[in-house]
Amino acid sequence: MQRRIFTADHEAFRETVRAFLAKEMTPHYARWEEDGVVSRDAWLAAGRQGLLGLAVPEEYGGGGEPDFRYSAVLTEEFTRAGVSGLAIGLHNDIIGPYLTSLATDEQKRRWLPGFCTGETVTAIAMTEPGAGSDLQGIRTAAEDRGDHWVLNGSKTFISNGILADLVIVVAKTTPEGGAKGLSLFVVERGAEGFERGRNLDKIGQKAQDTAELFFRDVRVPKENLLGELHGAFGHLMTNLAQERMNIAVAGIAAAEHLLEITTAYVKEREAFGRPLAKLQHIRFEIAEMATECAVTRTFLDRCIEDHARGGLDAVHASMAKWWATELQKRVADRCLQLHGGYGYMTEYRVAKAFTDGRIQTIYGGTTEIMKEIIGRSLLS
């Protein structure tokens, strides 16, 4: 079905993104996967191309374009290219809104120009060893010392954790913490007591640096409080819909691309003297996946439109996230199966997509959390 949500300007932007990927990302990606981290030059290149800070006001060096459809194009093309190492969606669509909506004018002048050029790589540190999706379990704490805060605690599974120059840290500012006792603090590279642990060895997304972070008596200036004191829970809830939409967009884009390459493969690959595509079981598998992708795409495009107009609620974002990522996982598994033994070989795209995409149903809120949000909205 022909998509109707994009204009000629969006499609022109898509061609720009594809040219950037072909020139700046794909030729170097194998080396970055071996290194476990992308080059900082890649971030600078993305900044020069105008791919960072799409929604940041022009006065701070951004694109001044809040239309989420541009972010959707960016996510789709990065997903199709299989270059998850440059966590551009995290930077633009998850961390960007915190800085543009919560930062003071002084903070914006300090942080946003580098955010847009790629000189300042960002991360957000919520997850802790004993607290995943449960914000009530956060133990990292900030103590008010009058003219500054002292931050103590640890975080794990932090994307961009090795490269990050600016980390938004969720910490307790009351003994109880929880919904009314969490705040956001910005910790900058070089702060005394701020240390990075291991670059974690994951089963997929090898070029995306994911780290442990440690805060030992880190002195945080009062002017690095982001948003309202004790207001982090509300701030986090406000921005989760866009985070989940970004993940959902990647989910359906990955499923569609896997279907494309697998359809081409079964037309060429022969078994029992004829192409796999001549076997009824194979045709049924392709038919089922194509139908599931088409139905999901229709719903996702509606969600993208709604979000671009500011009308997407948390419930529908949760529906989009769990459904699209579970579809991605299911399609990746079935497409690998249709490739047979070759699907298990890392030089085949389907193998990499299988491992890279497995995290999609976990981060940004697990499938189980998404269902809980939806269920509560219907039954409370």
C-alpha positions as CSV (number, residue, x, y, z in Angstrom):
1,M,0.0,0.0,0.0
2,Q,1.3,3.5,-0.8
3,R,2.1,5.5,2.2
4,R,0.4,8.8,2.5
5,I,2.0,10.5,5.5
6,F,5.1,11.9,3.9
7,T,5.5,15.0,1.6
8,A,8.0,15.7,-1.1
9,D,10.2,17.4,1.5
10,H,10.2,14.3,3.7
11,E,11.2,12.2,0.7
12,A,14.0,14.6,-0.2
13,F,15.3,14.3,3.4
14,R,15.2,10.5,3.0
15,E,17.5,10.8,0.0
16,T,19.9,13.0,2.1
17,V,19.9,10.4,4.9
18,R,20.6,7.5,2.5
19,A,23.5,9.4,0.9
20,F,24.9,10.1,4.4
21,L,24.7,6.5,5.4
22,A,26.4,5.3,2.2
23,K,29.3,7.8,2.6
24,E,29.8,8.1,6.3
25,M,28.5,5.0,8.0
26,T,28.4,1.8,5.9
27,P,32.0,1.8,4.8
28,H,33.3,2.0,8.4
29,Y,30.7,0.0,10.2
30,A,32.4,-3.4,10.4
31,R,35.4,-1.7,12.1
32,W,33.2,0.1,14.6
33,E,31.5,-3.2,15.5
34,E,35.0,-4.7,16.2
35,D,35.9,-1.6,18.3
36,G,32.6,-1.7,20.2
37,V,32.0,2.0,19.6
38,V,31.5,4.3,16.6
39,S,34.0,7.0,15.9
40,R,33.4,10.4,17.2
41,D,33.9,11.6,13.6
42,A,30.6,9.9,12.8
43,W,28.8,12.1,15.2
44,L,30.5,15.2,13.8
45,A,29.6,14.1,10.3
46,A,26.0,13.7,11.3
47,G,26.1,17.2,12.8
48,R,27.5,18.7,9.6
49,Q,24.8,17.0,7.6
50,G,22.1,18.6,9.8
51,L,20.9,15.2,11.2
52,L,21.3,16.1,14.9
53,G,18.9,18.4,16.7
54,L,16.2,18.3,14.1
55,A,13.6,19.8,16.5
56,V,16.1,22.1,18.3
57,P,15.4,25.8,17.6
58,E,17.6,27.4,14.9
59,E,19.0,29.9,17.4
60,Y,20.9,27.1,19.1
61,G,22.1,25.5,15.8
62,G,19.2,23.0,15.3
63,G,16.9,22.3,12.4
64,G,13.9,24.1,14.0
65,E,11.6,21.4,12.7
66,P,9.4,19.8,15.3
67,D,7.6,17.5,12.7
68,F,8.2,14.0,14.0
69,R,7.9,12.6,10.5
70,Y,11.5,13.7,9.8
71,S,12.6,11.7,12.8
72,A,10.6,8.8,11.5
73,V,12.4,9.0,8.2
74,L,15.8,9.1,9.9
75,T,14.9,6.1,12.1
76,E,13.6,4.1,9.1
77,E,16.7,4.6,7.0
78,F,19.2,3.9,9.8
79,T,17.2,0.7,10.6
80,R,17.2,-0.4,7.0
81,A,21.0,0.2,6.8
82,G,21.6,-1.8,10.0
83,V,23.7,0.9,11.6
84,S,22.4,1.0,15.1
85,G,25.8,2.0,16.6
86,L,25.2,5.8,16.0
87,A,22.3,6.1,18.5
88,I,20.8,9.1,16.7
89,G,17.3,8.3,17.8
90,L,18.3,8.3,21.5
91,H,20.1,11.6,21.0
92,N,17.4,13.4,18.9
93,D,14.1,11.9,20.1
94,I,14.7,10.9,23.7
95,I,17.3,13.2,25.1
96,G,16.6,16.2,22.9
97,P,13.1,16.9,24.3
98,Y,14.4,17.0,27.8
99,L,16.9,19.7,26.9
100,T,14.5,21.8,24.7
101,S,11.5,21.6,27.1
102,L,13.1,21.6,30.5
103,A,16.4,23.5,30.2
104,T,16.6,27.1,31.2
105,D,17.8,29.7,28.6
106,E,21.3,29.6,30.1
107,Q,21.4,25.8,30.0
108,K,20.2,25.8,26.4
109,R,23.0,28.2,25.4
110,R,25.5,26.0,27.2
111,W,24.4,22.6,25.9
112,L,22.4,22.7,22.7
113,P,24.9,24.1,20.2
114,G,27.3,21.1,20.8
115,F,24.3,18.8,20.8
116,C,23.5,19.9,17.3
117,T,27.1,19.8,15.9
118,G,27.9,16.3,17.4
119,E,30.6,17.7,19.6
120,T,28.4,16.8,22.6
121,V,27.2,13.2,22.7
122,T,24.4,12.6,25.1
123,A,23.0,9.8,27.3
124,I,20.3,9.4,29.9
125,A,21.0,7.2,33.0
126,M,17.8,5.7,34.5
127,T,18.4,1.9,34.8
128,E,20.3,0.6,37.8
129,P,21.5,-2.9,38.6
130,G,18.6,-3.5,40.9
131,A,16.0,-1.3,39.2
132,G,15.0,-1.7,35.5
133,S,11.6,-0.5,34.5
134,D,10.8,0.2,38.2
135,L,11.6,3.8,38.9
136,Q,10.5,3.3,42.5
137,G,13.6,1.2,43.0
138,I,16.1,3.9,42.1
139,R,18.8,4.1,44.7
140,T,21.2,6.7,43.2
141,A,20.8,9.8,45.4
142,A,21.7,13.5,45.3
143,E,22.2,15.3,48.5
144,D,21.7,19.1,48.8
145,R,24.9,20.7,50.1
146,G,23.7,24.3,49.8
147,D,25.6,25.7,46.8
148,H,25.8,22.3,45.0
149,W,24.5,18.7,45.0
150,V,26.6,15.6,45.8
151,L,25.6,12.6,43.7
152,N,26.2,8.9,44.6
153,G,25.1,5.7,42.9
154,S,25.5,3.6,39.8
155,K,23.7,3.0,36.6
156,T,23.9,0.2,34.0
157,F,22.9,-0.6,30.4
158,I,23.5,3.1,29.5
159,S,23.5,3.6,25.7
160,N,26.2,6.1,24.6
161,G,27.7,5.5,28.0
162,I,31.3,5.5,26.8
163,L,31.2,8.4,24.4
164,A,28.7,10.6,26.3
165,D,29.9,14.1,27.2
166,L,26.6,15.0,28.9
167,V,24.5,12.5,30.9
168,I,21.1,13.2,32.3
169,V,21.0,11.3,35.6
170,V,17.8,10.3,37.5
171,A,18.4,10.4,41.2
172,K,16.5,10.5,44.5
173,T,16.3,13.9,46.1
174,T,14.1,12.7,49.0
175,P,14.8,9.7,51.2
176,E,11.7,7.9,49.8
177,G,12.4,8.7,46.1
178,G,9.5,7.4,44.0
179,A,7.0,9.5,42.1
180,K,7.5,12.6,44.3
181,G,11.1,12.3,45.1
182,L,13.2,12.0,41.9
183,S,15.0,14.8,40.1
184,L,17.1,15.1,36.9
185,F,20.7,16.2,37.0
186,V,23.1,16.9,34.1
187,V,26.6,15.4,34.8
188,E,29.3,16.5,32.3
189,R,32.4,14.7,31.1
190,G,35.3,15.3,33.5
191,A,33.3,15.8,36.6
192,E,35.4,14.5,39.6
193,G,34.0,11.2,40.8
194,F,32.2,10.4,37.6
195,E,33.6,7.1,36.2
196,R,32.7,4.8,33.4
197,G,32.8,1.1,33.9
198,R,32.9,-1.6,31.2
199,N,31.7,-1.2,27.6
200,L,29.2,-4.0,28.0
201,D,29.5,-7.0,25.7
202,K,26.1,-7.5,24.1
203,I,24.8,-10.2,21.8
204,G,23.8,-7.5,19.2
205,Q,24.3,-3.8,18.4
206,K,28.0,-4.3,18.8
207,A,29.0,-0.8,17.6
208,Q,26.6,0.9,20.1
209,D,28.6,1.7,23.2
210,T,26.6,0.6,26.3
211,A,28.2,1.1,29.7
212,E,28.1,1.0,33.4
213,L,28.4,4.5,35.1
214,F,29.5,5.2,38.6
215,F,29.0,8.4,40.6
216,R,31.1,8.7,43.8
217,D,30.6,12.0,45.6
218,V,30.2,13.8,42.3
219,R,29.8,17.5,42.9
220,V,26.9,18.7,40.6
221,P,26.4,22.5,40.3
222,K,23.0,23.8,41.3
223,E,22.6,25.2,37.8
224,N,22.8,21.6,36.4
225,L,19.4,20.6,37.9
226,L,17.2,19.9,34.9
227,G,13.5,20.8,35.2
228,E,11.7,20.9,38.6
229,L,13.1,19.7,41.8
230,H,11.4,16.4,42.7
231,G,9.7,16.6,39.3
232,A,11.6,13.9,37.4
233,F,8.8,11.3,37.4
234,G,6.4,13.7,35.6
235,H,9.2,14.7,33.2
236,L,10.0,11.1,32.4
237,M,6.3,10.2,31.8
238,T,5.9,13.2,29.4
239,N,8.7,12.1,27.1
240,L,8.1,8.3,27.1
241,A,5.5,8.4,24.3
242,Q,8.1,9.7,21.8
243,E,10.8,7.3,23.0
244,R,8.4,4.4,22.4
245,M,7.3,5.7,19.0
246,N,10.9,5.9,18.0
247,I,11.4,2.2,19.0
248,A,8.2,1.2,17.3
249,V,9.1,2.9,14.0
250,A,12.4,1.0,14.0
251,G,10.5,-2.2,14.7
252,I,8.2,-2.0,11.7
253,A,11.0,-0.8,9.4
254,A,13.2,-3.7,10.5
255,A,10.4,-6.2,9.9
256,E,9.6,-4.8,6.4
257,H,13.3,-4.9,5.4
258,L,13.7,-8.5,6.6
259,L,10.7,-9.5,4.6
260,E,12.1,-7.8,1.5
261,I,15.5,-9.6,1.7
262,T,13.9,-12.9,2.6
263,T,11.5,-12.7,-0.3
264,A,14.4,-12.2,-2.6
265,Y,16.3,-15.0,-1.0
266,V,13.6,-17.7,-1.4
267,K,13.1,-16.7,-5.0
268,E,16.8,-17.5,-5.7
269,R,17.6,-20.4,-3.3
270,E,16.8,-23.8,-4.6
271,A,15.8,-27.0,-2.7
272,F,14.7,-30.3,-4.2
273,G,15.4,-29.0,-7.7
274,R,13.3,-25.9,-7.6
275,P,13.3,-22.4,-5.9
276,L,12.0,-22.3,-2.3
277,A,9.4,-19.8,-3.4
278,K,7.6,-22.7,-5.3
279,L,6.9,-24.5,-2.0
280,Q,3.5,-23.8,-0.6
281,H,4.7,-23.6,3.0
282,I,7.2,-20.9,2.0
283,R,4.5,-18.9,0.2
284,F,2.3,-19.1,3.2
285,E,5.0,-17.9,5.5
286,I,5.7,-14.9,3.3
287,A,2.0,-14.2,2.9
288,E,1.5,-14.2,6.7
289,M,4.5,-11.9,7.4
290,A,3.5,-9.5,4.6
291,T,0.0,-9.2,5.9
292,E,1.2,-8.7,9.5
293,C,3.6,-6.0,8.3
294,A,1.0,-4.2,6.2
295,V,-1.5,-4.1,9.0
296,T,1.1,-2.9,11.5
297,R,2.4,-0.3,9.1
298,T,-1.1,1.2,8.7
299,F,-1.4,1.5,12.5
300,L,2.1,2.9,12.9
301,D,1.7,5.5,10.2
302,R,-1.5,6.7,11.9
303,C,0.5,7.0,15.2
304,I,3.3,8.9,13.4
305,E,0.7,11.3,12.1
306,D,-1.0,11.7,15.4
307,H,2.3,12.3,17.2
308,A,3.4,14.9,14.5
309,R,0.3,16.8,15.4
310,G,0.8,16.4,19.1
311,G,-2.1,14.1,19.6
312,L,-0.6,10.7,20.4
313,D,-1.4,9.4,24.0
314,A,0.7,7.1,26.1
315,V,-1.7,4.2,25.6
316,H,-1.5,4.2,21.8
317,A,2.3,4.7,22.0
318,S,2.5,1.6,24.2
319,M,0.4,-0.3,21.8
320,A,2.6,0.7,18.9
321,K,5.8,-0.2,20.8
322,W,4.9,-3.7,22.0
323,W,3.1,-4.7,18.8
324,A,5.8,-3.5,16.4
325,T,8.7,-4.8,18.3
326,E,7.1,-8.2,19.0
327,L,6.4,-8.4,15.2
328,Q,10.0,-7.5,14.5
329,K,11.2,-10.3,16.8
330,R,8.8,-12.8,15.2
331,V,9.7,-11.8,11.6
332,A,13.4,-12.0,12.4
333,D,13.0,-15.5,13.7
334,R,10.9,-16.7,10.8
335,C,13.1,-15.1,8.2
336,L,16.2,-16.6,9.7
337,Q,14.5,-20.0,9.6
338,L,13.7,-19.5,5.9
339,H,17.4,-18.8,5.2
340,G,18.3,-22.2,6.7
341,G,21.9,-22.7,7.8
342,Y,22.9,-19.5,5.9
343,G,20.7,-17.5,8.3
344,Y,23.0,-18.4,11.1
345,M,26.0,-17.0,9.4
346,T,27.0,-13.5,10.4
347,E,27.7,-12.3,6.9
348,Y,24.0,-12.6,6.1
349,R,22.0,-9.6,7.1
350,V,19.2,-11.7,8.6
351,A,21.6,-13.0,11.3
352,K,22.7,-9.6,12.3
353,A,19.1,-8.3,12.3
354,F,18.1,-11.2,14.6
355,T,20.7,-10.3,17.3
356,D,20.5,-6.5,16.8
357,G,16.8,-6.4,17.1
358,R,16.3,-8.7,20.1
359,I,16.6,-5.8,22.6
360,Q,13.7,-3.9,21.0
361,T,11.0,-5.7,23.2
362,I,13.1,-4.8,26.3
363,Y,14.4,-1.3,26.3
364,G,12.1,1.7,26.4
365,G,9.7,-0.4,28.6
366,T,9.3,-4.1,28.2
367,T,6.4,-5.7,26.3
368,E,5.0,-6.7,29.7
369,I,5.1,-3.1,31.0
370,M,3.4,-1.8,27.8
371,K,0.6,-4.3,28.3
372,E,0.2,-3.2,31.9
373,I,-0.1,0.4,30.8
374,I,-2.8,-0.5,28.2
375,G,-4.6,-2.8,30.6
376,R,-4.8,-0.2,33.4
377,S,-6.2,2.4,31.0
378,L,-9.0,0.0,30.0
379,L,-9.8,-1.6,33.4
380,S,-9.2,1.1,36.0
